[in-house]
Structure formats: structure tokens, C-alpha cells
């Protein structure tokens, strides 16, 4: 796949949208890039095709050009017509050839129909579960859109095959990247009959990819999404004309889609901007950072977007859940036995099957008996023959639990902070560790103050998430 280092600079510098050109262009001139991509997205969604794929095809085929610079229709030497290079002789669809040349919207719509027919071809191998929202699943349909000739054999032409170029474009222009190369496809079993350059596939072949990448441009009004973690906090823009950033949203911040997507005017950017709302967040976020969420990660008592992010992180990963009334219990003080449950959920603690709990203050009928035994065995929640399961967790105890349970997450302090209430802290080493690592920022530290469920979630979030 193509390297992104130089491309990303261009992408990030072109975030603002320009004022769109009037749609009343003559029939022999191209619309603005923004308007073209709006049409592609609308038609792609109509046919249940990821817009990322349709836009990447349009760019690879013609660089988004329905017409040439002299105003004549964009027709290739091999008969491909218009922005999507539809070739009437190669498709099993009745089409108006003149309209393919002069009507960009018609050209895109026919192309979507062609791509859908390629998706349905029974002799093409299947990929994963054929979920239409997964970008990898369209690999063979994209290949077939251009043709099953030897030139598109990824085993022979891994960088120049048509579908490889489409996926390269999609990866960079839609900011769909996680590592040096995102899309990882297996080696395909491709054969040729004597004297033929047309690819053949073993019957009933099914492949599973190492990556599953869902479209980030198929969200609908009212959908719940959340910020992903790959780049830390993400910019929220109040509008797309000025392009200024009002705030940064933490990873896992849950948001609601409240408007249809806006396209970028940049030729290099194929991602869209969604208008979103959170607890107080209200603005636009690039689609590349939005993952599909659900109501289960949104809580009525989040109170602010950072707290909402921490609670969503806990819920999404199954570390802690809320109450049936839709609240997380954000401001309920947390008991030590509940801390034991959360630690076990996160760390999946081991314990010998014949381990006998030493603490004498945990009743065998306690619903969290097993989790309490695990934290005792692993030395995470105190010692001395008592676990005090019904007691509330204090800030100092929280520091001890965090420094012991998540030591691998923390950098070793090179300085010692002296708190205003230093004399009241019985475990200064543990408190200094979490302060140095920005898990807590409070000074005075107030070691004897009880913490709430949402505060514990925030401490865990600051420990485990790159924000």
C-alpha cells in the first residue's frame, strides 16, 4: 500500500470547505469537487454502497472529471465514458450512451448499478460475512468493476492492480489508516485457463481478512457514534467556513449525528464532516474519527463530554455498566466490592481454583465473593485479613489500587510533587505516581475524600486511553 506521510500533511491542511460553486454549471463543464462528491455520496447511499468506495473509484478513473478541459465528454480510448468510465459494451444494462456523456448524475447512478451487479456475481469469491458496510468485503466487486484481466491480478501486480489503486486511494483520502498499511488481504487463489488472461476462481472460495474496516460515511440522522482512539483528542469545529477549532473531544466521546454529511472541497480529501451533538459539544467532526456506537454508551448523568467519554469507554468495553434508569450512577460513591468487580472485568484476574480467601469480613453469599477473592489473591485491594467490601473507596485508596493494578501503564516519576495536604497522605509514593502520570491533577489531594463511580471511571480512562 502507499505510504501516507506526505499525503497526511496535505489532508490535514485542507480541512476547511470552500463556498460551493453554483450547481447551474453548463452541461459541458464539471461541477465543483464538493458538489461532485455530494452527488456520489447521495447515490452510493441510495444503493447501499460505502461512499468511500464510489469516491475512490471516481478519483482513480478520472480524477472526478465528467468532462475534459475543453468541455468535451471524458471518453477513453477503450470506450469508458464520463466520471465513472462506464463502458456500455462491457455491462449488462440498457443505458443511454449520450446521457452517460452529458449527465454526470446519470453516469454515477449507472456506475452504482454496475458495481452492485459485480457484488452479486456468484463466481467471485466471498470475503468475510458480506456485510455491505465493510470496506474489505467489496474487494472482488471493485476488481470486477474494472475487469477480471491479468492486469488486475494482485498476486502478479500488487501495486498496479486496479482494486489495489482504489483501496490505496481510499485509505489515504478518507483517512482510513491505523498502521503503515491498513487493508490486509490474504493471498488469493487465482487461476488461468490455457491461453486466457482472464482470472478464474475456485468454486465456493471464501476468504477472511485480518482487518475489518466499516464505512464511516454511512451514518444516518440520529445515529450514535463515538470518537476513536488512534490520534488522541479530535477537533470539534463550530462551522466549516471559518474552520476554527473550539474544543478537542476525548476518544470515546459519544455523539449523535444531527445533520447530513458535508463534503470537503479538497481533491485530496474524500472524508466527510458530520454535525454532531454531545452533552455540550455542538459542531462538526471529520468522519474518519467516528465509529458506530449505541445508546448503551450514553448516560443521562454524564454532565460533561469528558465524563461522558470515560463512561462510554467503561460501557463499551464491558468494564462497568449503568443502571436501568439510564444513569451510570455518576455521583454515587463507589464501594470497594464494586472496585473488585471492575478490576476483574478489566484485568481478567487469575486465581487458583482451590484458593481460600484469607479475609474474614467477606460473607460467602456476597454476590461479588469470587471477584473479591481474586483481588485479594493478586494483592490489589488491601491485606491484613480484611477487605472491607461495603466500605467506600477513598482517594488515597484509589491511588494505591491504581498504582498496584496498572503499574505497567505508568512512567516512573522523575520528580516528587509536594501536595498542600502532603502530611495527610499515608501513601505518598502511590499518590505521586498517579499525579506524575496525570491520572489526578488535584492539589490539595484530599486523600480521605470518597470517590464516585464516574471519578473512578475517569481515573481508569486517564490511565488506559491515549487522550
C-alpha positions, -999 to +999 in steps of 0.1 A: +000+000+000+010+036-005+028+055+023+008+082+039+034+105+055+033+132+028-004+127+020-015+132+056+001+167+056-020+177+026-051+162+041-048+179+074-041+212+058-072+211+037-099+206+063-120+237+056-147+236+030-149+262+003-180+280-007-197+257-032-199+266-069-234+271-082-249+239-094-261+258-125-230+249-144-232+243-182-237+207-192-201+206-206-182+217-175-175+199-143-192+208-111-171+218-081-153+189-064-176+194-033-207+191-055-194+161-073-187+143-041-221+152-027-237+135-058-216+104-054-223+101-017-261+105-023-261+079-050-238+055-031-261+056+000-291+051-023-276+018-035-262+008-001-226+012-012-200+028+010-194+063-003-156+059+003-156+032-024-175+051-050-154+082-045-122+063-047-133+047-080-143+081-094-109+095-085-089+066-098-109+065-131-109+103-139-098+124-110-135+134-106-139+147-142-171+141-162-157+164-189-123+172-203-107+206-201-121+216-235-156+208-224-159+176-244-172+144-227-145+124-209-143+093-231-113+070-230-098+051-260-114+018-248-149+033-246-151+043-209-175+072-205-176+101-180-166+104-144-170+067-136-157+055-170-188+034-177-183+012-208-217+004-223-203-027-243-190-043-211-221-040-189-253-060-190-275-029-186-296-009-210-281+027-210-284+060-228-249+064-241-254+101-249-267+107-214-237+089-200-216+115-217-235+147-207-252+138-174-228+133-145-255+122-121-268+096-145-232+084-151-227+079-114-260+061-109-253+037-137-219+030-122-235+022-088-258-002-106-228-018-123-209-021-090-239-037-073-241-063-101-205-071-096-212-076-059-238-102-068-216-122-092-218-158-079-185-169-093-165-143-074-150-154-040-168-141-009-149-121+017-158-122+054-196-121+061-206-100+030-216-071+053-220-043+027-207-017+052-173-034+055-149-019+030-128-050+026-158-070+015-160-051-018-126-061-030-137-085-057-166-063-068-142-034-073-118-057-092-146-068-114-158-032-120-126-027-140-124-062-153-110-096-144-080-094-166-045-105-156-035-068-151-057-068-120-043-099-105-029-088-071-005-117-070+011-105-102+006-068-099+004-060-062+008-022-066-008-015-100-039-038-100-070-016-103-086-026-070-053-020-052-051+015-065-087+021-054-080+008-019-048+029-017-068+060-026-095+052-001-070+045+027-053+079+023-081+102+011-107+090+036-081+090+064-087+053+070-053+044+083-042+027+115-007+015+107+017+018+078-007-003+057-043-007+068-061-030+044-046-065+047-058-090+022-047-127+020-031-143-010-059-152-034-062-184-053-063-171-089-060-193-120-059-190-158-071-214-185-046-221-213-041-190-234-065-169-214-057-137-195-090-138-176-089-146-140-107-177-127-115-186-091-120-219-074-157-225-068-171-216-034-139-199-023-143-178+009-117-155+024-113-138+058-093-106+061-071-096+090-088-062+091-125-053+093-130-017+083-165-003+084-176+026+064-175+059+083-198+076+058-230+056+060-243+072+092-279+084+094-296+111+114-300+101+150-271+075+148-249+073+179-212+074+172-180+078+192-146+092+187-119+066+181-086+065+199-060+064+172-050+101+172-060+111+207-083+140+211-101+152+179-110+187+168-146+199+170-154+228+146-184+251+151-186+256+114-168+247+082-164+281+067-140+296+092-126+262+102-116+272+137-114+247+165-134+254+196-125+224+216-110+189+215-131+158+221-117+129+240-116+095+225-148+075+231-169+107+235-204+096+225-222+118+200-254+120+180-254+126+142-277+156+137-273+166+101-264+151+067-227+150+059-208+178+044-181+171+018-146+186+016-138+208-014-102+194-015-094+170-043-072+150-019-098+146+009-127+121+005-138+120+041-169+140+051-178+161+081-207+152+103-226+177+125-228+161+160-241+169+194-228+156+227-235+167+263-223+202+254-205+195+221-221+211+191-202+212+158-185+193+130-161+163+132-143+145+104-160+112+096-126+094+098-127+096+136-163+084+141-172+048+149-206+033+152-219+034+188-252+027+206-275+041+233-258+018+258-228+040+260-248+072+267-259+081+302-283+108+314-259+118+343-227+123+322-229+161+328-200+169+306-183+155+275-151+144+292-171+125+318-193+111+290-161+098+272-149+080+303-183+064+310-186+054+273-152+038+275-162+018+305-195+007+290-182-001+255-155-024+269-178-041+294-158-028+324-188-012+341-225-007+332-251+018+341-285+014+359-318+005+342-330+041+345-303+053+320-279+067+346-244+055+353-247+064+389-221+090+382-222+107+416-228+077+437-198+069+459-182+036+449-178+007+472-147-014+475-165-046+464-176-028+432-140-018+426-131-055+428-156-063+401-143-036+378-107-046+383-116-082+374-135-071+343-105-051+331-076-073+341-093-108+339-076-118+371-063-153+376-067-173+408-061-210+417-093-230+417-086-241+453-077-207+467-092-200+501-099-163+509-080-151+539-102-121+547-127-128+574-151-099+566-165-112+533-196-133+536-197-163+512-232-152+500-217-118+488-226-117+451-190-105+444-173-131+465-153-145+436-141-111+424-131-102+460-112-134+463-093-126+430-083-091+441-071-105+474-051-132+458-035-107+434-029-082+462-049-054+446-073-043+474-055-043+507-043-070+531-042-078+568-071-102+568-098-076+559-112-064+525-139-042+539-162-048+509-190-025+519-168+005+527-164+034+503-131+039+484-111+070+493-088+089+470-057+076+488-070+041+485-078+047+448-041+058+443-029+026+459-052+004+438-043+022+406-005+021+413-006-016+421-031-028+394-019-007+365+018-003+371+027-013+336+007+018+322+027+044+342+061+061+337+084+061+366+083+096+382+115+117+379+102+143+403+082+143+436+053+166+439+046+181+474+008+185+479-007+212+500-020+184+523+011+162+520+011+154+557-023+138+554-013+113+527-004+079+541+009+065+507+028+094+491+047+072+466+014+059+451-002+093+450+029+109+434+029+081+407-006+088+395-001+126+398+031+124+377+011+104+351-018+129+350-043+105+364-051+131+391-045+168+388-060+179+422-039+198+447-047+196+476-051+158+470-078+153+498-067+117+505-096+108+528-124+120+504-146+093+490-146+089+452-177+085+430-183+059+402-176+084+375-145+097+392-131+061+393-141+058+356-121+090+348-090+077+367-092+045+347-097+064+315-067+086+321-046+055+328-057+034+298-066+058+270-044+079+248-062+113+250 
